[in-house]
Amino acid sequence: MKTYEFIVTLAEGTEHTDELVEALFEAGCDDGSVWSSGGYVQIGFSRESESLEAAIRSAVGDIQKAGSRVFQIIMEEGSLAALASVP
């Protein structure tokens, strides 16, 4: 399996709370780091998966299990290069 890095911005909240971090961790986001920036809560993931798509889908599913919604996903440069090299 390969590790994919990407950042997820949540649709709600402007500051991360201990309760949110705990809910995300319990829902399976233990491979993500949560922070607040520019009025948004973001999670930086470093997720192992068979593909970039599977990594993103599983992260979004875990975020939804925690009761949050995704606003946007930002790809790290290495993940984009890996995606572009797939035939």
Biopython code that builds the backbone (N, CA, C, O; Angstrom):
import numpy as np
from Bio.PDB.StructureBuilder import StructureBuilder

atoms = [
    (1, "MET", "N", (0.836, -1.184, 0.000)),
    (1, "MET", "CA", (0.000, 0.000, 0.000)),
    (1, "MET", "C", (0.884, 1.251, 0.000)),
    (1, "MET", "O", (2.026, 1.238, 0.459)),
    (2, "LYS", "N", (0.322, 2.299, -0.519)),
    (2, "LYS", "CA", (1.022, 3.569, -0.623)),
    (2, "LYS", "C", (0.398, 4.573, 0.347)),
    (2, "LYS", "O", (-0.770, 4.443, 0.712)),
    (3, "THR", "N", (1.170, 5.566, 0.762)),
    (3, "THR", "CA", (0.662, 6.609, 1.646)),
    (3, "THR", "C", (0.371, 7.859, 0.819)),
    (3, "THR", "O", (1.221, 8.325, 0.061)),
    (4, "TYR", "N", (-0.838, 8.396, 0.975)),
    (4, "TYR", "CA", (-1.275, 9.586, 0.249)),
    (4, "TYR", "C", (-1.475, 10.723, 1.236)),
    (4, "TYR", "O", (-2.009, 10.524, 2.327)),
    (5, "GLU", "N", (-1.049, 11.907, 0.850)),
    (5, "GLU", "CA", (-1.179, 13.081, 1.714)),
    (5, "GLU", "C", (-2.109, 14.093, 1.075)),
    (5, "GLU", "O", (-1.983, 14.420, -0.105)),
    (6, "PHE", "N", (-3.050, 14.587, 1.881)),
    (6, "PHE", "CA", (-4.005, 15.583, 1.418)),
    (6, "PHE", "C", (-4.585, 16.301, 2.630)),
    (6, "PHE", "O", (-4.491, 15.827, 3.762)),
    (7, "ILE", "N", (-5.181, 17.451, 2.363)),
    (7, "ILE", "CA", (-5.768, 18.269, 3.423)),
    (7, "ILE", "C", (-7.264, 18.387, 3.163)),
    (7, "ILE", "O", (-7.695, 18.678, 2.048)),
    (8, "VAL", "N", (-8.038, 18.157, 4.205)),
    (8, "VAL", "CA", (-9.492, 18.276, 4.122)),
    (8, "VAL", "C", (-9.924, 19.488, 4.936)),
    (8, "VAL", "O", (-9.536, 19.640, 6.094)),
    (9, "THR", "N", (-10.729, 20.347, 4.322)),
    (9, "THR", "CA", (-11.306, 21.485, 5.025)),
    (9, "THR", "C", (-12.741, 21.131, 5.371)),
    (9, "THR", "O", (-13.509, 20.699, 4.511)),
    (10, "LEU", "N", (-13.099, 21.318, 6.639)),
    (10, "LEU", "CA", (-14.459, 21.006, 7.075)),
    (10, "LEU", "C", (-15.420, 22.129, 6.708)),
    (10, "LEU", "O", (-15.027, 23.291, 6.598)),
    (11, "ALA", "N", (-16.676, 21.769, 6.522)),
    (11, "ALA", "CA", (-17.694, 22.726, 6.097)),
    (11, "ALA", "C", (-18.199, 23.595, 7.242)),
    (11, "ALA", "O", (-18.779, 24.655, 7.008)),
    (12, "GLU", "N", (-17.986, 23.161, 8.462)),
    (12, "GLU", "CA", (-18.479, 23.942, 9.592)),
    (12, "GLU", "C", (-17.374, 24.152, 10.616)),
    (12, "GLU", "O", (-16.388, 23.416, 10.648)),
    (13, "GLY", "N", (-17.553, 25.160, 11.443)),
    (13, "GLY", "CA", (-16.605, 25.448, 12.512)),
    (13, "GLY", "C", (-15.465, 26.332, 12.049)),
    (13, "GLY", "O", (-15.012, 26.242, 10.908)),
    (14, "THR", "N", (-15.012, 27.178, 12.942)),
    (14, "THR", "CA", (-13.894, 28.055, 12.640)),
    (14, "THR", "C", (-12.688, 27.744, 13.527)),
    (14, "THR", "O", (-11.569, 28.154, 13.220)),
    (15, "GLU", "N", (-12.909, 27.034, 14.605)),
    (15, "GLU", "CA", (-11.849, 26.637, 15.526)),
    (15, "GLU", "C", (-12.025, 25.166, 15.875)),
    (15, "GLU", "O", (-13.146, 24.701, 16.077)),
    (16, "HIS", "N", (-10.932, 24.445, 15.944)),
    (16, "HIS", "CA", (-11.049, 23.046, 16.349)),
    (16, "HIS", "C", (-11.149, 22.970, 17.874)),
    (16, "HIS", "O", (-10.516, 23.739, 18.598)),
    (17, "THR", "N", (-11.944, 22.043, 18.325)),
    (17, "THR", "CA", (-12.163, 21.852, 19.756)),
    (17, "THR", "C", (-11.666, 20.464, 20.149)),
    (17, "THR", "O", (-11.469, 19.597, 19.298)),
    (18, "ASP", "N", (-11.468, 20.271, 21.440)),
    (18, "ASP", "CA", (-11.064, 18.953, 21.933)),
    (18, "ASP", "C", (-12.118, 17.907, 21.584)),
    (18, "ASP", "O", (-11.788, 16.768, 21.252)),
    (19, "GLU", "N", (-13.398, 18.305, 21.661)),
    (19, "GLU", "CA", (-14.488, 17.372, 21.357)),
    (19, "GLU", "C", (-14.451, 16.943, 19.891)),
    (19, "GLU", "O", (-14.651, 15.769, 19.582)),
    (20, "LEU", "N", (-14.195, 17.891, 18.991)),
    (20, "LEU", "CA", (-14.114, 17.573, 17.564)),
    (20, "LEU", "C", (-12.927, 16.659, 17.292)),
    (20, "LEU", "O", (-13.060, 15.666, 16.576)),
    (21, "VAL", "N", (-11.780, 16.982, 17.850)),
    (21, "VAL", "CA", (-10.583, 16.168, 17.640)),
    (21, "VAL", "C", (-10.820, 14.748, 18.143)),
    (21, "VAL", "O", (-10.442, 13.784, 17.477)),
    (22, "GLU", "N", (-11.438, 14.613, 19.302)),
    (22, "GLU", "CA", (-11.726, 13.294, 19.863)),
    (22, "GLU", "C", (-12.712, 12.520, 18.987)),
    (22, "GLU", "O", (-12.520, 11.328, 18.747)),
    (23, "ALA", "N", (-13.763, 13.187, 18.509)),
    (23, "ALA", "CA", (-14.749, 12.534, 17.646)),
    (23, "ALA", "C", (-14.098, 12.060, 16.346)),
    (23, "ALA", "O", (-14.376, 10.955, 15.880)),
    (24, "LEU", "N", (-13.238, 12.886, 15.762)),
    (24, "LEU", "CA", (-12.550, 12.502, 14.528)),
    (24, "LEU", "C", (-11.624, 11.314, 14.765)),
    (24, "LEU", "O", (-11.581, 10.385, 13.960)),
    (25, "PHE", "N", (-10.891, 11.346, 15.863)),
    (25, "PHE", "CA", (-9.987, 10.249, 16.196)),
    (25, "PHE", "C", (-10.757, 8.945, 16.366)),
    (25, "PHE", "O", (-10.365, 7.908, 15.830)),
    (26, "GLU", "N", (-11.845, 9.003, 17.107)),
    (26, "GLU", "CA", (-12.651, 7.805, 17.353)),
    (26, "GLU", "C", (-13.314, 7.280, 16.080)),
    (26, "GLU", "O", (-13.598, 6.087, 15.978)),
    (27, "ALA", "N", (-13.559, 8.159, 15.114)),
    (27, "ALA", "CA", (-14.204, 7.757, 13.865)),
    (27, "ALA", "C", (-13.200, 7.179, 12.862)),
    (27, "ALA", "O", (-13.603, 6.695, 11.804)),
    (28, "GLY", "N", (-11.906, 7.221, 13.176)),
    (28, "GLY", "CA", (-10.909, 6.633, 12.290)),
    (28, "GLY", "C", (-9.918, 7.601, 11.692)),
    (28, "GLY", "O", (-9.107, 7.215, 10.850)),
    (29, "CYS", "N", (-9.966, 8.851, 12.110)),
    (29, "CYS", "CA", (-9.054, 9.865, 11.571)),
    (29, "CYS", "C", (-7.781, 9.966, 12.404)),
    (29, "CYS", "O", (-7.237, 11.056, 12.580)),
    (30, "ASP", "N", (-7.308, 8.835, 12.916)),
    (30, "ASP", "CA", (-6.116, 8.853, 13.749)),
    (30, "ASP", "C", (-4.838, 9.069, 12.944)),
    (30, "ASP", "O", (-3.754, 9.188, 13.514)),
    (31, "ASP", "N", (-4.967, 9.119, 11.616)),
    (31, "ASP", "CA", (-3.826, 9.413, 10.751)),
    (31, "ASP", "C", (-3.878, 10.850, 10.232)),
    (31, "ASP", "O", (-3.231, 11.188, 9.240)),
    (32, "GLY", "N", (-4.660, 11.692, 10.920)),
    (32, "GLY", "CA", (-4.797, 13.089, 10.526)),
    (32, "GLY", "C", (-4.430, 14.026, 11.657)),
    (32, "GLY", "O", (-4.569, 13.692, 12.834)),
    (33, "SER", "N", (-3.958, 15.207, 11.282)),
    (33, "SER", "CA", (-3.657, 16.262, 12.248)),
    (33, "SER", "C", (-4.647, 17.399, 12.032)),
    (33, "SER", "O", (-4.814, 17.884, 10.913)),
    (34, "VAL", "N", (-5.300, 17.818, 13.105)),
    (34, "VAL", "CA", (-6.360, 18.832, 13.019)),
    (34, "VAL", "C", (-5.813, 20.188, 13.445)),
    (34, "VAL", "O", (-5.093, 20.293, 14.438)),
    (35, "TRP", "N", (-6.166, 21.242, 12.676)),
    (35, "TRP", "CA", (-5.807, 22.606, 13.038)),
    (35, "TRP", "C", (-6.838, 23.573, 12.499)),
    (35, "TRP", "O", (-7.690, 23.199, 11.693)),
    (36, "SER", "N", (-6.759, 24.821, 12.945)),
    (36, "SER", "CA", (-7.627, 25.892, 12.457)),
    (36, "SER", "C", (-6.762, 26.901, 11.715)),
    (36, "SER", "O", (-5.664, 27.247, 12.150)),
    (37, "SER", "N", (-7.292, 27.366, 10.574)),
    (37, "SER", "CA", (-6.544, 28.335, 9.774)),
    (37, "SER", "C", (-7.512, 29.155, 8.934)),
    (37, "SER", "O", (-8.348, 28.592, 8.227)),
    (38, "GLY", "N", (-7.410, 30.465, 9.002)),
    (38, "GLY", "CA", (-8.217, 31.340, 8.165)),
    (38, "GLY", "C", (-9.717, 31.172, 8.355)),
    (38, "GLY", "O", (-10.485, 31.347, 7.408)),
    (39, "GLY", "N", (-10.136, 30.840, 9.552)),
    (39, "GLY", "CA", (-11.556, 30.674, 9.821)),
    (39, "GLY", "C", (-12.117, 29.309, 9.448)),
    (39, "GLY", "O", (-13.333, 29.124, 9.437)),
    (40, "TYR", "N", (-11.251, 28.359, 9.145)),
    (40, "TYR", "CA", (-11.671, 26.999, 8.798)),
    (40, "TYR", "C", (-10.948, 25.979, 9.662)),
    (40, "TYR", "O", (-9.848, 26.229, 10.156)),
    (41, "VAL", "N", (-11.581, 24.833, 9.834)),
    (41, "VAL", "CA", (-10.937, 23.698, 10.483)),
    (41, "VAL", "C", (-10.439, 22.788, 9.372)),
    (41, "VAL", "O", (-11.187, 22.444, 8.456)),
    (42, "GLN", "N", (-9.167, 22.397, 9.459)),
    (42, "GLN", "CA", (-8.571, 21.541, 8.444)),
    (42, "GLN", "C", (-7.931, 20.323, 9.091)),
    (42, "GLN", "O", (-7.520, 20.347, 10.251)),
    (43, "ILE", "N", (-7.859, 19.254, 8.297)),
    (43, "ILE", "CA", (-7.232, 18.015, 8.747)),
    (43, "ILE", "C", (-6.216, 17.612, 7.693)),
    (43, "ILE", "O", (-6.566, 17.421, 6.528)),
    (44, "GLY", "N", (-4.973, 17.482, 8.093)),
    (44, "GLY", "CA", (-3.926, 17.006, 7.193)),
    (44, "GLY", "C", (-3.797, 15.503, 7.355)),
    (44, "GLY", "O", (-3.451, 15.012, 8.430)),
    (45, "PHE", "N", (-4.075, 14.783, 6.292)),
    (45, "PHE", "CA", (-4.032, 13.320, 6.336)),
    (45, "PHE", "C", (-2.757, 12.791, 5.697)),
    (45, "PHE", "O", (-2.227, 13.367, 4.747)),
    (46, "SER", "N", (-2.287, 11.693, 6.237)),
    (46, "SER", "CA", (-1.237, 10.873, 5.660)),
    (46, "SER", "C", (-1.791, 9.456, 5.741)),
    (46, "SER", "O", (-1.538, 8.734, 6.706)),
    (47, "ARG", "N", (-2.554, 9.062, 4.712)),
    (47, "ARG", "CA", (-3.360, 7.852, 4.770)),
    (47, "ARG", "C", (-2.854, 6.785, 3.817)),
    (47, "ARG", "O", (-2.633, 7.042, 2.633)),
    (48, "GLU", "N", (-2.671, 5.567, 4.357)),
    (48, "GLU", "CA", (-2.285, 4.419, 3.542)),
    (48, "GLU", "C", (-3.521, 3.849, 2.867)),
    (48, "GLU", "O", (-4.578, 3.702, 3.481)),
    (49, "SER", "N", (-3.362, 3.530, 1.581)),
    (49, "SER", "CA", (-4.484, 2.966, 0.845)),
    (49, "SER", "C", (-3.985, 2.381, -0.465)),
    (49, "SER", "O", (-2.842, 2.602, -0.866)),
    (50, "GLU", "N", (-4.858, 1.634, -1.125)),
    (50, "GLU", "CA", (-4.544, 1.046, -2.422)),
    (50, "GLU", "C", (-4.476, 2.101, -3.519)),
    (50, "GLU", "O", (-3.752, 1.933, -4.500)),
    (51, "SER", "N", (-5.238, 3.202, -3.356)),
    (51, "SER", "CA", (-5.266, 4.260, -4.363)),
    (51, "SER", "C", (-5.582, 5.592, -3.700)),
    (51, "SER", "O", (-6.054, 5.638, -2.565)),
    (52, "LEU", "N", (-5.317, 6.671, -4.421)),
    (52, "LEU", "CA", (-5.641, 8.004, -3.925)),
    (52, "LEU", "C", (-7.139, 8.138, -3.715)),
    (52, "LEU", "O", (-7.582, 8.678, -2.701)),
    (53, "GLU", "N", (-7.917, 7.649, -4.664)),
    (53, "GLU", "CA", (-9.370, 7.740, -4.541)),
    (53, "GLU", "C", (-9.869, 7.008, -3.299)),
    (53, "GLU", "O", (-10.720, 7.528, -2.577)),
    (54, "ALA", "N", (-9.356, 5.821, -3.046)),
    (54, "ALA", "CA", (-9.767, 5.053, -1.869)),
    (54, "ALA", "C", (-9.364, 5.772, -0.583)),
    (54, "ALA", "O", (-10.112, 5.756, 0.395)),
    (55, "ALA", "N", (-8.195, 6.397, -0.577)),
    (55, "ALA", "CA", (-7.739, 7.130, 0.607)),
    (55, "ALA", "C", (-8.677, 8.301, 0.907)),
    (55, "ALA", "O", (-9.059, 8.523, 2.056)),
    (56, "ILE", "N", (-9.039, 9.041, -0.132)),
    (56, "ILE", "CA", (-9.922, 10.193, 0.053)),
    (56, "ILE", "C", (-11.317, 9.742, 0.466)),
    (56, "ILE", "O", (-11.911, 10.309, 1.383)),
    (57, "ARG", "N", (-11.837, 8.726, -0.206)),
    (57, "ARG", "CA", (-13.188, 8.236, 0.142)),
    (57, "ARG", "C", (-13.250, 7.755, 1.590)),
    (57, "ARG", "O", (-14.226, 8.022, 2.291)),
    (58, "SER", "N", (-12.218, 7.050, 2.038)),
    (58, "SER", "CA", (-12.252, 6.551, 3.417)),
    (58, "SER", "C", (-12.130, 7.699, 4.422)),
    (58, "SER", "O", (-12.762, 7.665, 5.478)),
    (59, "ALA", "N", (-11.322, 8.712, 4.102)),
    (59, "ALA", "CA", (-11.190, 9.867, 4.997)),
    (59, "ALA", "C", (-12.513, 10.625, 5.091)),
    (59, "ALA", "O", (-12.938, 11.000, 6.184)),
    (60, "VAL", "N", (-13.161, 10.848, 3.955)),
    (60, "VAL", "CA", (-14.455, 11.541, 3.947)),
    (60, "VAL", "C", (-15.479, 10.739, 4.748)),
    (60, "VAL", "O", (-16.250, 11.312, 5.519)),
    (61, "GLY", "N", (-15.490, 9.426, 4.571)),
    (61, "GLY", "CA", (-16.402, 8.576, 5.336)),
    (61, "GLY", "C", (-16.156, 8.671, 6.831)),
    (61, "GLY", "O", (-17.103, 8.736, 7.615)),
    (62, "ASP", "N", (-14.888, 8.680, 7.232)),
    (62, "ASP", "CA", (-14.560, 8.799, 8.656)),
    (62, "ASP", "C", (-14.984, 10.152, 9.208)),
    (62, "ASP", "O", (-15.478, 10.240, 10.332)),
    (63, "ILE", "N", (-14.794, 11.206, 8.424)),
    (63, "ILE", "CA", (-15.210, 12.544, 8.853)),
    (63, "ILE", "C", (-16.722, 12.599, 9.026)),
    (63, "ILE", "O", (-17.221, 13.195, 9.981)),
    (64, "GLN", "N", (-17.446, 11.983, 8.109)),
    (64, "GLN", "CA", (-18.905, 11.951, 8.216)),
    (64, "GLN", "C", (-19.349, 11.138, 9.429)),
    (64, "GLN", "O", (-20.330, 11.496, 10.081)),
    (65, "LYS", "N", (-18.640, 10.046, 9.742)),
    (65, "LYS", "CA", (-18.949, 9.255, 10.940)),
    (65, "LYS", "C", (-18.801, 10.101, 12.203)),
    (65, "LYS", "O", (-19.500, 9.881, 13.192)),
    (66, "ALA", "N", (-17.890, 11.067, 12.161)),
    (66, "ALA", "CA", (-17.656, 11.948, 13.319)),
    (66, "ALA", "C", (-18.697, 13.062, 13.396)),
    (66, "ALA", "O", (-18.695, 13.848, 14.343)),
    (67, "GLY", "N", (-19.594, 13.133, 12.395)),
    (67, "GLY", "CA", (-20.652, 14.147, 12.419)),
    (67, "GLY", "C", (-20.293, 15.446, 11.729)),
    (67, "GLY", "O", (-20.973, 16.455, 11.916)),
    (68, "SER", "N", (-19.234, 15.437, 10.932)),
    (68, "SER", "CA", (-18.814, 16.642, 10.219)),
    (68, "SER", "C", (-19.005, 16.459, 8.720)),
    (68, "SER", "O", (-19.225, 15.351, 8.231)),
    (69, "ARG", "N", (-18.915, 17.582, 8.004)),
    (69, "ARG", "CA", (-19.042, 17.564, 6.544)),
    (69, "ARG", "C", (-17.792, 18.167, 5.924)),
    (69, "ARG", "O", (-17.132, 19.015, 6.525)),
    (70, "VAL", "N", (-17.475, 17.719, 4.717)),
    (70, "VAL", "CA", (-16.290, 18.183, 4.001)),
    (70, "VAL", "C", (-16.652, 19.354, 3.098)),
    (70, "VAL", "O", (-17.639, 19.303, 2.365)),
    (71, "PHE", "N", (-15.847, 20.404, 3.159)),
    (71, "PHE", "CA", (-16.009, 21.563, 2.285)),
    (71, "PHE", "C", (-15.129, 21.431, 1.047)),
    (71, "PHE", "O", (-15.591, 21.634, -0.076)),
    (72, "GLN", "N", (-13.843, 21.087, 1.260)),
    (72, "GLN", "CA", (-12.937, 20.922, 0.125)),
    (72, "GLN", "C", (-11.788, 20.008, 0.499)),
    (72, "GLN", "O", (-11.493, 19.792, 1.675)),
    (73, "ILE", "N", (-11.141, 19.470, -0.543)),
    (73, "ILE", "CA", (-9.970, 18.619, -0.374)),
    (73, "ILE", "C", (-8.836, 19.233, -1.185)),
    (73, "ILE", "O", (-8.998, 19.544, -2.365)),
    (74, "ILE", "N", (-7.696, 19.402, -0.541)),
    (74, "ILE", "CA", (-6.519, 19.973, -1.188)),
    (74, "ILE", "C", (-5.484, 18.860, -1.293)),
    (74, "ILE", "O", (-5.148, 18.210, -0.303)),
    (75, "MET", "N", (-4.994, 18.656, -2.485)),
    (75, "MET", "CA", (-4.030, 17.591, -2.721)),
    (75, "MET", "C", (-2.615, 18.089, -2.462)),
    (75, "MET", "O", (-2.255, 19.208, -2.827)),
    (76, "GLU", "N", (-1.834, 17.245, -1.832)),
    (76, "GLU", "CA", (-0.414, 17.532, -1.677)),
    (76, "GLU", "C", (0.276, 17.269, -3.012)),
    (76, "GLU", "O", (-0.193, 16.444, -3.796)),
    (77, "GLU", "N", (1.361, 17.946, -3.274)),
    (77, "GLU", "CA", (2.050, 17.864, -4.569)),
    (77, "GLU", "C", (2.440, 16.430, -4.936)),
    (77, "GLU", "O", (2.270, 16.037, -6.090)),
    (78, "GLY", "N", (2.951, 15.646, -4.001)),
    (78, "GLY", "CA", (3.361, 14.275, -4.287)),
    (78, "GLY", "C", (2.198, 13.389, -4.703)),
    (78, "GLY", "O", (2.357, 12.518, -5.558)),
    (79, "SER", "N", (1.023, 13.605, -4.103)),
    (79, "SER", "CA", (-0.143, 12.814, -4.466)),
    (79, "SER", "C", (-0.604, 13.130, -5.868)),
    (79, "SER", "O", (-1.029, 12.239, -6.603)),
    (80, "LEU", "N", (-0.522, 14.393, -6.245)),
    (80, "LEU", "CA", (-0.911, 14.769, -7.616)),
    (80, "LEU", "C", (0.036, 14.146, -8.625)),
    (80, "LEU", "O", (-0.399, 13.693, -9.684)),
    (81, "ALA", "N", (1.311, 14.119, -8.316)),
    (81, "ALA", "CA", (2.280, 13.511, -9.228)),
    (81, "ALA", "C", (1.994, 12.025, -9.367)),
    (81, "ALA", "O", (2.082, 11.477, -10.465)),
    (82, "ALA", "N", (1.653, 11.370, -8.268)),
    (82, "ALA", "CA", (1.334, 9.949, -8.319)),
    (82, "ALA", "C", (0.092, 9.707, -9.149)),
    (82, "ALA", "O", (0.034, 8.743, -9.913)),
    (83, "LEU", "N", (-0.895, 10.562, -9.013)),
    (83, "LEU", "CA", (-2.132, 10.415, -9.781)),
    (83, "LEU", "C", (-1.869, 10.631, -11.270)),
    (83, "LEU", "O", (-2.416, 9.909, -12.103)),
    (84, "ALA", "N", (-1.044, 11.607, -11.610)),
    (84, "ALA", "CA", (-0.748, 11.918, -13.004)),
    (84, "ALA", "C", (0.050, 10.810, -13.680)),
    (84, "ALA", "O", (-0.021, 10.660, -14.900)),
    (85, "SER", "N", (0.802, 10.037, -12.916)),
    (85, "SER", "CA", (1.629, 8.985, -13.511)),
    (85, "SER", "C", (0.877, 7.681, -13.728)),
    (85, "SER", "O", (1.432, 6.747, -14.307)),
    (86, "VAL", "N", (-0.370, 7.592, -13.280)),
    (86, "VAL", "CA", (-1.157, 6.375, -13.469)),
    (86, "VAL", "C", (-1.597, 6.297, -14.922)),
    (86, "VAL", "O", (-2.180, 7.249, -15.442)),
    (87, "PRO", "N", (-1.324, 5.157, -15.598)),
    (87, "PRO", "CA", (-1.692, 5.049, -17.027)),
    (87, "PRO", "C", (-3.193, 5.004, -17.236)),
    (87, "PRO", "O", (-3.655, 4.915, -18.373)),
]
sb = StructureBuilder()
sb.init_structure("model")
sb.init_model(0)
sb.init_chain("A")
sb.init_seg("    ")
for serial, (resi, resn, name, xyz) in enumerate(atoms, 1):
    if name == "N":
        sb.init_residue(resn, " ", resi, " ")
    sb.init_atom(name, np.array(xyz, "f"), 0.0, 1.0, " ", f" {name:<3s}", serial, name[0])
structure = sb.get_structure()
